[in-house]
Amino acid sequence: MDSLSSSFISIFPRPNPTVSHPSPPPSTSPSIFRVSAVRTEEKPQITVVTTTTTTRTKKPTTSLTTIKKRESSLVVADQSLPATLFNAFDSIINNFIDPPTRVSVDPKHVLSDNFSPVDELPPIECEVIEGALPSSLDGAYFRNGPNPQFLPRGPYHLFDGDGMLHAIRISNGRATLCSRYVKTYKYSIEKEAGFPIIPNVFSGFNGVTASAARMAVTVGRFLAGQFDPTKGIGLANTSLAYFGNRLFALGESDLPYAVKLAPDGDIVTLGREDFDGKLFMSMTAHPKVDPVTKEAFGFRYGPVPPFLTFFRFNENGEKQADVPIFSMTSPSFLHDFAISKNYAIFPEIQIGMSPMEMLRGGSPVSADSGKIPRLGLIPRYAKDESKMKWFEVPGFNVIHCINAWEEDGGDTVAMVAPNILSVEHTLERLDLIHASVEKVKINLKTGMVSRHPLSTRNLDFAVINPAFVASKNRYIYCGVGDPMPKISGVVKLDVSLSEVDRRECIVASQMFGPGCFGGEPFFVAREPDNPDADEDDGYVVSYVHNENTGESRFVVMDAKSPTLEIVAAVKLPQRVPYGFHGLFVRESDINKL
């Protein structure tokens, strides 16, 4: 979720190619603390328990015995002296210098319930237990999210997990689920070694002592040849994007990782993509694809100037020249942006990045209540930032953007986005966050900015019909925070209602029920090639987990229904943890990968 980690790469010289990579294999994973919910030896759907006379089934559980069993079975692959020493130093840091005392980085809390990781799952056919899968759902729904490969040894933040894709492929009314790690460089070298090597960015650098200690161990691992930071240290755990006839798993601390779906429904990582050497270091996890021109627009940000760099890819997926933005004068946490037909819109919010803050005992990513948020507009095809304009929007802190378009003949740019009303809790207490979806209008002639809420409910993880990106849309589908990051249901907003009397814009709702939580919804058009189809003619899909039974489902909702009626539900053979962002890729596009 962040780009701060990419800045660490510059402190390392390129490794000596003569240094051999330590031969892989076993160690015991230190049992520093007990975690209430972690990845267990969980089989698809049921666990069979055999006795001398009977065979019975029971719901998968995470018992203390199972956890201890798993911990004792984890053997470190690398028994070299450097590996032993660095692992010992890690244990000292995690036990005595920086133990996980805060709730936001305590694995017992962060990895509880359905946030706990699962093992990879090969393609397995699923059972449709309610309704029937629509014939127009011909393709695959991918969802990305954090799924730590190893039991955390110390502090662990939700954003620190290795990326895992959960893909449900749908064809002729049948569904197949597959869950696979994105085989990033970080994941691969740590799997080979048998233990964590690259430190967690969000939870590993709080306070000068812990930061210095972990950085010293990291430098030592690099000098010992355990990893090469120039090959990437990112997690690819945030989202997915399809452009240039390629599918990418994304995390903004690294380059994209190209992936594909095999004919049997398996997920295959093709590798880290630098677009012929033209993409440097990192890229946003939220590129925007224009449905008309097929171009993709993106950016990267970081703690050193230029703090923001804008770029685009043509319809063939070829990266164009960078446009550095020096008018952003301080490093801001810039997770998302929006595009209209003529502009790219960047939110500079109160959350900023300051690695030097670690020297004063603070966090490298924190909120500055004295900073005034701004929106920056730059022409989509600008070759430099000379026409970039910034507009102050006090109190407008945007993590995710929904859409943007132009009005009044191009004189006004409108944008809709959830405004985080309690931005100081964004990284520490997600459960205290309240996001109000707002519409902001910028008059380019007068410079006047106006805004009003579309709903007062706690909403985020919002999506629209992808065909309306950069155009004026009417409908938005949002996850209901109960509290964040758990999603208790989906609501549908009608933006046009606010143009009449500024009233509440929710026109449809589907709540998942007691103990049931989902993730980001995604809209799939019923007739994507029909230009006359209604904007809401389609389906809203999501994974939903029942914490009472331990069962996960894939649900399909009728986007036109006033209750977002569930028209199909698929029982999944393995639990799907709560995650971040998803994407539906049609079969015709899957075949191009």
C-alpha positions in Angstrom: 0.0 0.0 0.0 2.9 2.4 0.1 5.8 3.7 -1.8 8.1 4.5 1.1 9.8 1.1 0.9 11.0 1.9 -2.6 13.1 4.7 -1.2 15.2 2.2 0.7 16.5 0.7 -2.5 18.8 3.7 -3.1 20.9 3.0 0.0 22.1 -0.3 -1.3 24.9 -0.6 -3.9 24.4 -3.4 -6.4 25.4 -6.7 -4.9 28.6 -8.5 -5.8 27.6 -11.2 -8.4 30.3 -13.5 -7.0 28.5 -13.7 -3.6 26.6 -17.0 -3.7 23.1 -17.2 -2.5 23.0 -19.3 0.7 21.8 -22.8 0.1 18.2 -23.1 1.0 16.5 -25.0 3.9 15.2 -25.4 7.4 14.9 -23.7 10.7 12.4 -23.5 13.4 10.3 -20.4 13.2 10.7 -18.6 16.5 7.6 -18.9 18.7 7.9 -15.4 20.2 4.2 -15.0 20.9 1.0 -16.9 20.4 -1.2 -15.8 17.6 -4.9 -16.4 18.0 -5.6 -16.9 14.3 -3.0 -17.8 11.7 -2.7 -20.0 8.7 -3.2 -23.6 9.7 -3.0 -26.8 7.7 -6.4 -25.9 6.4 -7.8 -28.3 3.7 -10.5 -27.2 1.3 -13.8 -26.8 3.1 -13.6 -29.7 5.7 -11.2 -31.5 8.0 -11.6 -35.2 8.3 -10.9 -36.7 11.7 -10.4 -40.4 11.9 -11.0 -42.6 15.0 -10.8 -46.4 15.4 -14.5 -46.8 14.6 -15.9 -43.7 12.8 -15.0 -40.9 10.4 -16.6 -37.6 11.0 -16.2 -34.1 9.6 -15.9 -30.8 11.5 -15.5 -27.1 10.7 -11.8 -26.1 10.3 -10.6 -24.5 13.5 -7.4 -22.7 14.6 -6.5 -24.5 17.8 -3.4 -23.8 20.0 -2.3 -27.4 19.2 -2.5 -26.8 15.5 -0.6 -23.6 15.8 2.2 -25.2 17.8 2.3 -28.1 15.4 2.7 -25.7 12.4 5.4 -23.7 14.2 7.4 -26.8 15.0 7.1 -28.0 11.4 8.6 -24.8 10.0 12.2 -25.5 9.4 14.6 -22.8 8.3 16.1 -23.6 4.9 19.3 -21.6 5.3 21.6 -22.8 8.1 24.5 -20.6 7.2 26.2 -18.6 9.9 25.0 -15.2 8.5 21.5 -16.4 8.3 21.6 -17.8 11.9 23.1 -14.5 13.2 20.6 -12.3 11.4 17.6 -14.4 12.5 18.9 -14.2 16.1 19.2 -10.4 15.8 15.6 -10.3 14.4 14.4 -12.2 17.4 16.1 -9.8 19.8 14.6 -6.8 18.0 11.1 -8.3 18.0 11.3 -9.5 21.6 13.0 -6.7 23.4 13.6 -3.6 21.2 10.3 -3.3 19.4 7.7 -5.9 20.5 4.2 -5.6 19.0 2.6 -3.6 21.8 0.2 -1.5 19.7 -3.1 -3.1 18.5 -2.5 -2.0 14.9 0.7 -4.1 14.7 -0.2 -6.9 17.1 -0.6 -10.1 15.0 -3.0 -11.6 17.6 -5.4 -8.8 16.6 -4.4 -8.0 13.0 -4.6 -11.7 11.9 -7.7 -12.6 13.8 -10.9 -14.1 12.3 -11.0 -14.0 8.5 -7.9 -11.8 8.3 -5.8 -14.8 9.1 -3.9 -16.2 6.1 -4.7 -19.4 4.1 -2.6 -21.7 2.0 -2.5 -21.7 -1.7 -5.4 -23.6 -3.4 -5.1 -25.3 -6.8 -8.1 -24.9 -9.1 -11.1 -26.6 -7.6 -14.7 -26.6 -9.0 -17.2 -25.0 -6.7 -20.9 -25.7 -5.9 -23.6 -23.2 -6.9 -25.8 -23.3 -3.9 -28.3 -20.5 -4.7 -29.8 -19.4 -8.0 -27.8 -19.7 -11.2 -24.7 -17.9 -12.5 -25.7 -15.6 -15.4 -24.4 -16.5 -18.8 -23.0 -13.0 -19.2 -20.5 -13.7 -16.3 -18.1 -15.4 -18.7 -14.6 -14.8 -17.3 -12.9 -14.6 -14.0 -13.1 -12.4 -10.9 -9.8 -11.7 -9.3 -9.3 -10.3 -5.8 -6.0 -9.3 -4.4 -5.0 -9.0 -0.7 -2.4 -9.5 2.0 -1.6 -13.1 3.0 1.7 -13.4 5.0 3.8 -16.3 3.9 5.3 -16.7 7.4 4.0 -16.3 10.9 5.0 -12.7 11.9 8.0 -12.7 14.3 7.2 -9.3 15.6 5.0 -6.2 14.7 2.8 -6.8 11.7 0.4 -4.3 10.0 -2.5 -5.4 7.7 -0.7 -3.8 4.8 2.4 -5.8 5.2 1.2 -9.2 3.9 2.4 -11.0 0.8 0.0 -10.6 -2.1 -2.4 -13.5 -2.8 -4.8 -13.6 -5.7 -8.2 -15.4 -5.3 -9.6 -16.0 -8.8 -13.0 -17.6 -9.5 -13.4 -18.5 -13.1 -17.0 -18.7 -14.5 -18.0 -20.5 -17.7 -21.3 -22.0 -18.7 -22.8 -21.5 -15.3 -19.9 -23.4 -13.5 -17.2 -21.9 -11.3 -13.7 -22.8 -10.3 -11.7 -21.2 -7.5 -7.9 -20.8 -7.3 -5.8 -19.0 -4.7 -2.1 -18.4 -5.4 0.6 -16.1 -4.1 1.9 -13.5 -6.5 5.4 -14.9 -7.0 7.2 -11.6 -6.3 11.0 -11.5 -5.8 10.4 -11.0 -2.1 8.1 -14.0 -1.9 10.4 -16.2 -3.9 13.7 -15.5 -2.0 12.0 -15.8 1.4 10.3 -19.1 0.4 13.6 -20.4 -0.8 15.4 -19.3 2.4 12.6 -20.5 4.7 12.3 -17.3 6.7 11.5 -13.5 6.3 14.4 -11.4 4.8 12.9 -8.1 3.8 11.5 -6.1 6.8 7.9 -4.9 7.0 7.6 -1.3 6.0 4.4 -0.3 7.8 5.2 -2.0 11.1 9.0 -2.3 11.1 10.1 1.3 11.3 8.7 3.1 14.3 11.1 4.9 16.5 14.8 5.4 16.0 16.1 2.4 17.8 13.9 -0.1 16.1 14.4 1.5 12.7 18.2 1.6 13.1 18.3 -2.0 14.3 16.1 -3.4 11.5 18.0 -1.3 8.9 21.3 -2.7 10.2 20.1 -6.2 9.9 18.7 -5.5 6.4 22.0 -4.1 5.2 23.8 -7.1 6.7 21.5 -9.5 4.8 22.2 -7.6 1.6 26.0 -7.6 2.1 25.7 -11.4 2.9 24.1 -11.8 -0.5 20.7 -12.9 0.9 18.8 -10.5 -1.4 19.2 -7.9 -4.2 16.9 -4.9 -3.5 17.2 -3.8 -7.1 15.1 -6.7 -8.1 12.2 -5.4 -6.1 11.0 -5.5 -2.5 7.3 -5.0 -3.0 4.4 -7.3 -2.1 2.0 -6.9 -5.1 -0.9 -7.2 -2.6 -3.2 -4.3 -3.4 -5.1 -4.5 -6.7 -5.1 -5.6 -10.3 -5.2 -3.9 -13.7 -5.8 -5.0 -17.3 -4.3 -2.9 -20.1 -2.2 -3.5 -23.2 -3.7 -7.0 -23.3 -1.9 -7.9 -20.1 -3.0 -8.4 -16.5 -1.0 -7.1 -13.6 -1.0 -7.6 -9.9 -0.1 -4.3 -8.2 1.4 -2.8 -5.1 2.7 0.7 -5.1 6.0 -0.1 -3.5 7.2 -2.0 -6.6 6.8 -2.5 -10.3 3.7 -4.4 -11.6 3.8 -8.2 -11.8 2.3 -9.7 -14.9 0.0 -12.7 -14.3 -2.2 -14.9 -16.3 -4.9 -17.5 -15.9 -4.1 -21.0 -17.3 -6.7 -23.0 -19.2 -7.5 -25.1 -16.0 -8.1 -21.9 -14.0 -4.7 -21.8 -12.3 -3.0 -18.5 -11.6 0.5 -18.1 -13.1 2.9 -15.2 -12.3 4.8 -14.3 -15.4 7.3 -11.9 -13.8 8.1 -8.3 -12.8 7.5 -5.8 -15.6 9.5 -2.7 -16.2 8.1 -2.0 -19.7 11.4 -2.2 -21.6 13.2 -0.4 -18.8 11.0 2.7 -19.0 9.2 2.2 -15.7 11.4 3.2 -12.8 11.2 1.7 -9.3 7.4 1.7 -8.5 4.0 2.5 -9.8 0.5 3.2 -8.3 -1.7 0.3 -7.5 -4.6 2.3 -9.0 -3.9 3.1 -12.7 -6.9 4.4 -14.6 -7.8 2.9 -18.0 -9.8 5.0 -20.4 -12.5 2.7 -21.9 -12.6 4.7 -25.1 -8.9 5.2 -25.9 -7.7 2.1 -24.1 -4.8 4.1 -22.6 -3.8 3.6 -19.0 -2.7 6.5 -16.8 -0.5 6.1 -13.7 2.0 7.7 -11.4 4.5 7.0 -8.7 5.2 8.9 -5.5 7.9 8.8 -2.9 9.8 10.6 -0.1 12.4 12.2 -2.3 11.9 14.9 -5.1 10.1 14.8 -7.4 7.5 13.6 -4.9 5.1 12.9 -7.7 5.7 11.6 -11.3 2.8 11.3 -13.8 2.9 9.0 -16.9 0.7 7.0 -19.2 0.7 3.9 -21.4 -0.7 3.9 -24.9 -3.3 1.4 -26.0 -0.6 -1.2 -26.8 0.7 -1.0 -23.2 3.9 1.0 -24.2 5.0 3.4 -21.5 5.3 7.1 -22.5 7.7 9.7 -21.0 7.6 10.7 -17.3 6.2 14.0 -16.3 7.8 15.0 -12.9 5.7 17.2 -10.7 7.9 19.5 -8.7 5.0 21.7 -7.6 4.2 19.1 -5.0 6.6 20.5 -2.4 6.4 17.8 0.3 5.9 14.0 0.2 2.3 13.1 0.5 0.7 9.6 0.9 -0.9 9.6 -2.6 -2.6 6.2 -3.0 -5.1 7.0 -5.8 -6.1 9.6 -8.3 -8.8 10.2 -11.0 -8.9 11.1 -14.7 -11.5 13.0 -16.8 -11.4 13.3 -20.6 -8.8 16.1 -20.4 -7.2 16.0 -17.0 -5.6 13.9 -14.3 -6.6 14.9 -10.7 -4.2 14.3 -7.8 -5.2 14.6 -4.1 -2.5 15.9 -1.8 -3.8 15.0 1.7 -2.8 15.5 5.3 -1.0 12.1 5.5 2.6 12.6 4.6 5.9 10.6 4.5 8.9 11.6 6.4 11.7 9.0 6.9 13.5 11.6 9.0 10.6 11.4 11.5 12.0 8.0 12.5 15.0 9.8 14.0 12.7 11.6 16.4 11.0 8.4 17.5 8.0 8.7 15.3 6.5 6.9 12.3 7.7 7.5 8.7 4.1 7.8 7.6 1.8 10.1 9.7 -0.9 12.7 9.6 -0.2 16.5 9.7 -3.4 18.2 11.0 -1.9 21.6 10.1 -1.6 20.8 6.4 -4.3 22.0 4.0 -5.3 19.3 1.5 -5.1 20.2 -2.2 -6.3 18.9 -5.6 -3.9 19.2 -8.5 -5.1 19.2 -12.1 -2.8 18.5 -15.0 -3.7 17.9 -18.7 -3.7 14.2 -19.5 -1.2 14.6 -22.3 1.0 17.3 -20.7 4.7 17.0 -21.5 5.7 18.9 -18.4 4.0 20.4 -15.4 3.8 24.0 -16.7 -0.1 23.8 -16.9 -0.5 22.0 -13.5 -2.9 23.9 -11.2 -3.4 23.3 -7.5 -6.6 24.1 -5.6 -6.9 24.1 -1.8 -9.8 22.0 -0.4 -9.7 22.2 3.4 -10.7 19.0 5.2 -10.8 16.9 2.0 -8.6 13.8 2.7 -9.0 11.2 -0.1 -7.4 7.8 -0.1 -9.5 6.3 -2.9 -11.0 8.2 -5.9 -14.2 7.0 -7.6 -14.5 9.0 -10.8 -14.1 12.4 -12.4 -15.6 14.2 -15.4 -16.1 17.6 -16.9 -19.2 19.8 -16.9 -20.2 23.3 -18.2 -18.5 22.8 -21.5 -15.2 21.9 -19.9 -15.1 24.8 -17.5 -15.8 22.7 -14.5 -14.1 19.5 -13.3 -16.2 17.3 -11.0 -14.8 14.4 -8.9 -16.5 11.9 -6.5 -14.5 10.3 -3.7 -14.9 9.1 -0.1 -13.6 11.8 2.3 -11.8 10.4 5.3 -13.3 12.4 8.2 -10.8 11.0 10.8 -7.6 10.8 8.8 -5.4 10.6 11.8 -6.7 7.0 12.3 -5.9 5.8 8.8 -2.9 3.7 9.6 -3.3 3.0 13.3 -7.1 2.5 14.0 -8.9 1.5 10.8 -12.0 0.7 12.9 -12.3 4.4 13.8 -12.3 5.6 10.2 -15.5 7.2 8.8 -15.6 8.0 5.1 -18.3 10.2 3.6 -18.7 10.0 -0.2 -18.6 13.6 -1.5 -18.8 15.4 -4.9 -16.3 18.1 -5.5 -16.5 20.7 -8.3 -13.7 22.9 -9.4 -14.4 25.9 -11.6 -11.3 26.3 -13.8 -12.1 29.9 -14.7 -12.8 31.3 -11.3 -10.8 28.8 -9.2 -13.8 28.3 -6.9 -14.1 24.9 -5.3 -17.4 23.6 -3.9 -18.4 20.2 -2.4 -21.2 18.4 -0.8 -21.8 14.9 0.6 -23.7 12.2 -1.4 -24.2 10.0 1.6 -23.4 10.3 5.3 -22.9 6.5 5.8 -19.5 5.1 6.3 -18.6 4.0 2.7 -15.5 3.2 0.9 -14.1 0.6 -1.7 -16.5 2.2 -4.2 -16.7 1.2 -7.9 -18.7 2.2 -11.0 -19.5 0.7 -14.4 -15.9 0.6 -15.9 -17.4 1.9 -19.2 -18.0 5.3 -17.5 -14.5 6.0 -16.3 -13.6 9.6 -17.1 -17.2 10.3 -18.1 -20.2 11.5 -16.0 -21.6 8.5 -14.3 -24.9 8.2 -12.3 -24.4 5.1 -10.2 -21.8 4.1 -7.6 -21.5 0.8 -5.6 -19.9 1.1 -2.2 -18.8 -1.1 0.6 -20.4 -0.4 4.0 -17.8 -0.1 6.8 -18.9 -1.9 9.9 -16.3 -0.9 11.0 -13.6 -0.6 8.4 -11.9 -2.6 7.1 -14.8 -5.1 7.4 -17.5 -4.6 4.8 -21.0 -5.6 6.1 -22.9 -4.9 2.9 -23.1 -3.0 -0.4 -25.1 0.1 -1.2 -25.9 1.8 -4.5 -25.8 5.6 -4.9 -27.5 7.7 -7.5 -25.4 10.7 -8.0 -28.1 12.6 -9.9 -30.2 12.9 -6.8 -27.7 15.3 -5.2 -28.1 17.7 -8.2 -31.7 18.3 -7.2 -31.8 18.9 -3.5 -28.5 17.5 -2.0 -30.3 14.7 -0.3 -29.0 11.2 0.7 -28.2 9.4 -2.5 -28.5 5.7 -1.4 -31.2 4.0 -3.6 -30.4 0.3 -3.0 -28.9 -1.8 -0.3 -27.8 -5.4 0.4 -26.6 -6.2 3.9 -24.8 -9.6 4.3 -26.3 -10.5 7.7 -25.0 -11.0 11.3 -21.4 -12.1 11.3 -21.1 -11.9 7.5 -18.7 -9.6 5.9 -17.5 -9.0 2.3 -15.0 -6.9 0.5 -14.9 -4.4 -2.3 -17.8 -4.9 -4.8 -17.2 -5.0 -8.5 -19.6 -4.1 -11.3 -19.9 -6.4 -14.3 -22.0 -5.2 -17.3 -24.5 -7.7 -18.6 -23.9 -6.5 -22.2 -20.6 -4.7 -22.2 -20.6 -4.3 -26.0 -24.0 -2.7 -26.2 -23.7 1.1 -26.3 -27.4 1.5 -25.6 -27.4 -0.6 -22.4 -28.4 1.1 -19.1 -25.5 2.1 -16.9 -26.7 -0.2 -14.1 -27.6 -3.1 -16.4 -25.4 -5.7 -14.9 -24.2 -7.5 -11.7 -22.3 -6.6 -8.6 -20.0 -9.4 -7.4 -18.1 -9.9 -4.2 -16.6 -12.5 -1.9 -18.5 -12.8 1.4 -17.4 -14.7 4.6 -19.6 -16.0 7.4 -17.6 -15.8 10.6 -20.3 -17.9 12.4 -19.8 -21.0 10.1 -16.3 -20.3 8.7 -17.7 -20.5 5.2 -16.9 -18.2 2.3 -19.1 -17.5 -0.7 -19.0 -15.7 -4.0 -22.2 -13.7 -4.5 -23.7 -12.2 -7.6 -26.2 -9.3 -7.1 -28.6 -7.7 -9.5 -27.3 -4.1 -9.9 -30.8 -2.9 -11.0 -32.7 -4.4 -8.1 -33.7 -2.0 -5.3 -32.4 -4.6 -2.8 -29.4 -5.6 -4.9 -31.0 -9.0 -4.9 -28.6 -12.0 -4.8 -29.2 -14.0 -8.0 -26.4 -16.5 -7.4 -24.2 -17.7 -4.6 -21.3 -20.1 -4.9 -20.0 -22.1 -2.0 -16.2 -21.8 -2.0 -14.0 -24.8 -1.1 -11.7 -22.7 1.0 -12.0 -19.6 3.1 -11.1 -16.4 1.3 -9.6 -13.8 3.7 -10.7 -10.2 3.7 -8.6 -8.3 1.2 -8.3 -5.1 -0.9 -9.2 -4.6 -4.6 -10.5 -6.8 -7.4 -11.2 -7.0 -11.1 -13.4 -9.0 -13.4 -11.6 -10.0 -16.6 -13.7 -11.4 -19.5 -12.9 -14.6 -21.2 -12.1 -12.9 -24.4 -9.4 -10.9 -22.6 -8.1 -13.9 -20.6 -7.4 -15.6 -23.9 -5.2 -12.7 -24.9 -2.9 -13.1 -21.9 
